[in-house]
């Protein structure tokens, strides 16, 4: 009986958990939401940043650049993949005595292998380029989101003027004004 009571109390202690407020742990800040939107749909974070504030410069102009970069690298990826597959088929057909492609007839076997490796490298670079553009647009959406509520009005001024110090040395006077 004492053993059962001990096991019951001990297991209850092991199963006890602290109650966490799930709302606090899932709340995202503005820049994090912009980055999440861009991760789900490229350019969505830039659009969100543009419509978030009337004072902020529009970032919608970046969306066509993002899609042009992704489209260009995607096109190169597909072209390089198709060409390397064609070269692989050509080399296999040459070794097994199959039907040869007239496109590659002027190349010998070592040249076909060299071209195959070259197109494999270009395909890999296309993947790397597409990944870089994708990750860059996510980071850019987050950086841009930090400036959505940044005051760039005319109440701020920054001047740099030449000056002569009391010891008759030439210097520079930097003045920052908040009006």
KATA-V127441 format. One record per run of one state. SS is the DSSP state (~ for helix, > for strand, _ for the rest). FROM is the first residue (numbers start at 1). TO is the last residue. If there is no record, write none. Layout:
ss=SS from=FROM to=TO
ss=SS from=FROM to=TO
This chain:
ss=_ from=1 to=1
ss=~ from=2 to=15
ss=_ from=16 to=21
ss=~ from=22 to=26
ss=_ from=27 to=29
ss=~ from=30 to=40
ss=_ from=41 to=43
ss=~ from=44 to=52
ss=_ from=53 to=60
ss=~ from=61 to=96
ss=_ from=97 to=101
ss=~ from=102 to=104
ss=_ from=105 to=108
ss=~ from=109 to=146
ss=_ from=147 to=155
ss=> from=156 to=164
ss=_ from=165 to=169
ss=> from=170 to=178
ss=_ from=179 to=179
